Amino acid sequence: MKDIIITDGNVEIKAKLNDTVAAQDFINRLPFKCSGFDSGVDYCCSAEEGKYDPDELQIGWKNGDISLGGGWFALLYDGEENSNSYTDMMIIGHIDEKDLFKVKELPKEVNFTVTEAN
């Protein structure tokens, strides 16, 4: 697992990438920049899909998960209890629990930069 930092302006959110094929491919794209908006349960940013293993797709998410798939990079901060209607989720990481509140306080529109943590 690789530690990353997601920033928007002065806000830094710590997270860990998992060992999926998609997460390992995402590391090669760092630093990664994208912009998006708050949907009410996640921050959605358009993003080119990379390599992934279809066997690693899952149903739903846990609050704090980071997904990359279907043309979206998303920070999933809420809605876990209703997420099982979302199939084919490619989860590449998870936000540190102590930083999850920071995601919920971001503005409606964001400009993320994702880098490796030192």
Backbone as CSV, one residue per row, in Angstrom:
resi,resn,N_x,N_y,N_z,CA_x,CA_y,CA_z,C_x,C_y,C_z
1,MET,0.839,-1.173,0.000,0.000,0.000,0.000,0.888,1.242,0.000
2,LYS,0.498,2.205,-0.796,1.264,3.440,-0.927,0.459,4.585,-0.340
3,ASP,1.136,5.423,0.459,0.509,6.609,1.032,0.477,7.714,-0.011
4,ILE,-0.683,8.383,-0.098,-0.837,9.511,-1.009,-1.426,10.695,-0.250
5,ILE,-1.327,11.858,-0.871,-1.956,13.069,-0.341,-2.784,13.678,-1.458
6,ILE,-4.039,13.964,-1.138,-4.955,14.607,-2.073,-5.124,16.036,-1.578
7,THR,-4.826,17.009,-2.439,-4.943,18.403,-2.012,-5.961,19.143,-2.872
8,ASP,-6.605,20.098,-2.230,-7.458,21.085,-2.891,-7.174,22.392,-2.176
9,GLY,-6.460,23.288,-2.847,-6.053,24.521,-2.175,-5.138,24.205,-1.008
10,ASN,-5.508,24.653,0.191,-4.703,24.403,1.390,-5.117,23.154,2.152
11,VAL,-6.125,22.447,1.678,-6.606,21.243,2.364,-5.817,20.040,1.892
12,GLU,-5.255,19.281,2.838,-4.523,18.051,2.532,-5.253,16.875,3.160
13,ILE,-5.532,15.881,2.342,-6.230,14.685,2.785,-5.298,13.499,2.581
14,LYS,-5.039,12.773,3.660,-4.155,11.608,3.585,-4.970,10.366,3.252
15,ALA,-4.369,9.501,2.428,-5.037,8.274,2.015,-3.989,7.215,1.696
16,LYS,-4.469,5.985,1.540,-3.602,4.870,1.164,-4.194,4.195,-0.058
17,LEU,-3.336,3.930,-1.038,-3.751,3.134,-2.178,-3.671,1.663,-1.794
18,ASN,-4.529,0.851,-2.379,-4.487,-0.585,-2.113,-3.579,-1.273,-3.132
19,ASP,-3.628,-2.589,-3.182,-2.728,-3.315,-4.080,-3.424,-3.834,-5.336
20,THR,-4.537,-3.218,-5.721,-5.205,-3.622,-6.961,-4.364,-3.221,-8.172
21,VAL,-4.651,-3.854,-9.287,-3.980,-3.505,-10.546,-4.237,-2.031,-10.871
22,ALA,-5.472,-1.571,-10.667,-5.822,-0.175,-10.968,-5.039,0.801,-10.089
23,ALA,-4.854,0.475,-8.814,-4.100,1.351,-7.910,-2.630,1.397,-8.312
24,GLN,-2.076,0.251,-8.668,-0.679,0.212,-9.088,-0.486,1.013,-10.375
25,ASP,-1.453,0.953,-11.285,-1.389,1.743,-12.508,-1.531,3.230,-12.196
26,PHE,-2.388,3.565,-11.232,-2.606,4.965,-10.848,-1.316,5.598,-10.326
27,ILE,-0.498,4.840,-9.618,0.775,5.352,-9.096,1.617,5.938,-10.226
28,ASN,1.577,5.304,-11.383,2.357,5.780,-12.531,1.840,7.103,-13.089
29,ARG,0.639,7.511,-12.673,0.040,8.755,-13.164,0.278,9.924,-12.219
30,LEU,0.928,9.659,-11.086,1.180,10.721,-10.100,2.322,11.610,-10.563
31,PRO,2.261,12.912,-10.352,1.146,13.631,-9.752,-0.042,13.668,-10.709
32,PHE,-1.226,13.496,-10.144,-2.478,13.414,-10.890,-3.324,14.631,-10.557
33,LYS,-3.864,15.272,-11.579,-4.705,16.456,-11.359,-6.057,16.242,-12.016
34,CYS,-7.093,16.704,-11.332,-8.437,16.622,-11.877,-9.326,17.650,-11.187
35,SER,-10.436,17.951,-11.795,-11.391,18.859,-11.171,-12.764,18.213,-11.235
36,GLY,-13.606,18.594,-10.272,-14.926,17.995,-10.226,-15.834,18.708,-9.250
37,PHE,-16.849,17.982,-8.798,-17.892,18.586,-7.976,-18.410,17.602,-6.932
38,ASP,-19.100,18.138,-5.958,-19.718,17.359,-4.885,-21.086,16.888,-5.347
39,SER,-21.318,15.584,-5.344,-22.605,15.024,-5.760,-23.548,14.813,-4.578
40,GLY,-23.037,15.002,-3.366,-23.825,14.728,-2.174,-23.357,13.492,-1.427
41,VAL,-22.696,12.563,-2.125,-22.106,11.390,-1.482,-20.635,11.215,-1.848
42,ASP,-20.206,11.938,-2.895,-18.805,11.836,-3.312,-18.408,13.081,-4.103
43,TYR,-17.104,13.205,-4.287,-16.566,14.216,-5.202,-16.201,13.477,-6.475
44,CYS,-16.866,13.818,-7.563,-16.677,13.169,-8.867,-15.822,14.049,-9.759
45,CYS,-14.785,13.467,-10.320,-13.901,14.171,-11.237,-13.723,13.292,-12.468
46,SER,-13.882,13.857,-13.645,-13.661,13.052,-14.840,-12.185,12.667,-14.915
47,ALA,-11.954,11.420,-15.303,-10.589,10.891,-15.357,-10.522,9.739,-16.346
48,GLU,-9.444,9.703,-17.071,-9.222,8.609,-18.003,-9.030,7.314,-17.232
49,GLU,-9.703,6.277,-17.690,-9.573,4.975,-17.043,-8.223,4.371,-17.411
50,GLY,-7.631,3.690,-16.475,-6.347,3.042,-16.711,-6.510,1.530,-16.736
51,LYS,-5.429,0.851,-16.463,-5.448,-0.606,-16.410,-6.176,-1.058,-15.152
52,TYR,-6.880,-2.180,-15.262,-7.520,-2.775,-14.091,-7.807,-4.246,-14.360
53,ASP,-8.022,-4.977,-13.305,-8.370,-6.390,-13.378,-9.867,-6.498,-13.120
54,PRO,-10.662,-6.962,-14.082,-12.109,-7.060,-13.893,-12.497,-7.903,-12.669
55,ASP,-11.642,-8.836,-12.273,-11.926,-9.662,-11.093,-11.846,-8.862,-9.794
56,GLU,-11.277,-7.647,-9.843,-11.153,-6.811,-8.648,-12.298,-5.798,-8.505
57,LEU,-13.214,-5.784,-9.453,-14.383,-4.916,-9.346,-15.240,-5.392,-8.181
58,GLN,-15.951,-4.472,-7.545,-16.776,-4.841,-6.407,-18.117,-4.124,-6.465
59,ILE,-19.015,-4.552,-5.616,-20.320,-3.915,-5.491,-20.257,-2.961,-4.311
60,GLY,-20.638,-1.699,-4.539,-20.702,-0.711,-3.471,-19.348,-0.237,-2.985
61,TRP,-19.397,0.532,-1.886,-18.192,1.106,-1.302,-18.368,1.294,0.187
62,LYS,-17.264,1.595,0.832,-17.248,2.007,2.238,-16.968,3.502,2.250
63,ASN,-17.611,4.234,3.160,-17.344,5.668,3.255,-15.851,5.880,3.447
64,GLY,-15.273,6.727,2.615,-13.838,6.978,2.641,-13.089,6.308,1.512
65,ASP,-13.771,5.445,0.750,-13.110,4.787,-0.381,-12.813,5.783,-1.502
66,ILE,-11.813,5.435,-2.290,-11.440,6.191,-3.487,-11.638,5.251,-4.663
67,SER,-12.368,5.706,-5.668,-12.577,4.853,-6.834,-12.025,5.517,-8.093
68,LEU,-11.705,4.666,-9.051,-11.239,5.121,-10.358,-11.771,4.134,-11.382
69,GLY,-12.743,4.571,-12.158,-13.312,3.683,-13.159,-14.498,4.334,-13.838
70,GLY,-14.831,3.821,-14.998,-15.966,4.337,-15.727,-15.828,5.794,-16.115
71,GLY,-14.587,6.277,-16.185,-14.344,7.667,-16.541,-14.374,8.635,-15.374
72,TRP,-14.357,8.093,-14.145,-14.439,8.948,-12.950,-13.391,8.599,-11.907
73,PHE,-12.833,9.622,-11.291,-12.036,9.524,-10.070,-12.955,10.076,-8.995
74,ALA,-13.196,9.324,-7.920,-14.161,9.773,-6.921,-13.683,9.520,-5.505
75,LEU,-13.933,10.517,-4.649,-13.742,10.375,-3.206,-15.128,10.137,-2.625
76,LEU,-15.377,8.917,-2.182,-16.697,8.490,-1.708,-16.773,8.704,-0.198
77,TYR,-17.427,9.791,0.220,-17.426,10.144,1.631,-18.712,9.783,2.369
78,ASP,-19.756,9.364,1.660,-21.039,9.069,2.299,-21.808,8.071,1.437
79,GLY,-22.937,7.594,1.941,-23.814,6.737,1.159,-23.495,5.264,1.169
80,GLU,-22.559,4.850,2.010,-22.170,3.438,2.065,-23.381,2.519,2.223
81,GLU,-24.323,2.913,3.069,-25.467,2.046,3.367,-26.371,1.815,2.159
82,ASN,-26.304,2.666,1.157,-27.121,2.510,-0.050,-26.290,2.212,-1.294
83,SER,-25.022,1.901,-1.112,-24.118,1.803,-2.262,-24.169,0.457,-2.976
84,ASN,-24.864,-0.524,-2.423,-24.833,-1.839,-3.071,-25.614,-1.878,-4.384
85,SER,-26.258,-0.792,-4.753,-26.895,-0.730,-6.072,-25.887,-0.311,-7.147
86,TYR,-24.682,0.073,-6.721,-23.616,0.452,-7.651,-22.709,-0.747,-7.874
87,THR,-22.769,-1.297,-9.063,-21.940,-2.459,-9.379,-20.706,-1.998,-10.152
88,ASP,-19.758,-2.870,-10.254,-18.533,-2.597,-11.013,-17.748,-1.407,-10.477
89,MET,-17.634,-1.294,-9.167,-16.826,-0.238,-8.544,-15.367,-0.688,-8.505
90,MET,-14.472,0.185,-8.948,-13.049,-0.105,-8.871,-12.470,0.760,-7.762
91,ILE,-12.324,0.171,-6.594,-11.798,0.877,-5.422,-10.282,0.766,-5.442
92,ILE,-9.614,1.926,-5.422,-8.147,1.931,-5.487,-7.501,2.347,-4.171
93,GLY,-8.291,2.808,-3.207,-7.700,3.236,-1.945,-8.743,3.677,-0.951
94,HIS,-8.250,4.191,0.157,-9.133,4.624,1.245,-8.522,5.830,1.951
95,ILE,-9.381,6.784,2.269,-8.977,7.995,2.988,-8.785,7.650,4.464
96,ASP,-7.733,8.193,5.077,-7.519,7.993,6.511,-8.759,8.458,7.253
97,GLU,-9.223,7.648,8.198,-10.448,7.959,8.943,-10.387,9.346,9.577
98,LYS,-9.220,9.733,10.082,-9.100,11.035,10.749,-9.170,12.210,9.775
99,ASP,-9.078,11.947,8.467,-9.156,12.998,7.463,-10.486,13.016,6.711
100,LEU,-11.365,12.059,6.983,-12.624,11.980,6.246,-13.472,13.235,6.432
101,PHE,-13.441,13.841,7.619,-14.218,15.066,7.855,-13.782,16.195,6.921
102,LYS,-12.503,16.209,6.528,-12.004,17.263,5.634,-12.686,17.196,4.273
103,VAL,-12.974,15.982,3.817,-13.632,15.821,2.521,-15.020,16.446,2.574
104,LYS,-15.720,16.202,3.654,-17.084,16.709,3.795,-17.136,18.237,3.887
105,GLU,-16.013,18.870,4.186,-15.963,20.327,4.324,-15.418,21.040,3.081
106,LEU,-15.097,20.285,2.031,-14.585,20.896,0.800,-15.687,21.710,0.120
107,PRO,-15.301,22.675,-0.714,-16.310,23.460,-1.443,-17.035,22.593,-2.474
108,LYS,-18.091,23.119,-3.050,-18.905,22.381,-4.029,-18.081,21.958,-5.252
109,GLU,-17.162,22.818,-5.707,-16.288,22.490,-6.829,-14.852,22.391,-6.332
110,VAL,-14.119,21.401,-6.827,-12.758,21.147,-6.353,-11.784,21.002,-7.514
111,ASN,-10.505,21.236,-7.200,-9.385,20.988,-8.105,-8.380,20.165,-7.315
112,PHE,-8.393,18.851,-7.527,-7.532,17.955,-6.776,-6.174,17.778,-7.440
113,THR,-5.155,17.662,-6.606,-3.842,17.187,-7.023,-3.515,16.020,-6.103
114,VAL,-3.154,14.885,-6.686,-2.806,13.700,-5.908,-1.322,13.447,-6.098
115,THR,-0.609,13.334,-4.976,0.835,13.087,-5.000,1.183,11.973,-4.030
116,GLU,2.370,11.414,-4.181,2.863,10.454,-3.201,3.212,11.190,-1.930
117,ALA,2.913,10.565,-0.791,3.306,11.158,0.488,4.788,10.891,0.700
118,ASN,5.433,11.799,1.400,6.874,11.633,1.689,7.082,10.755,2.885
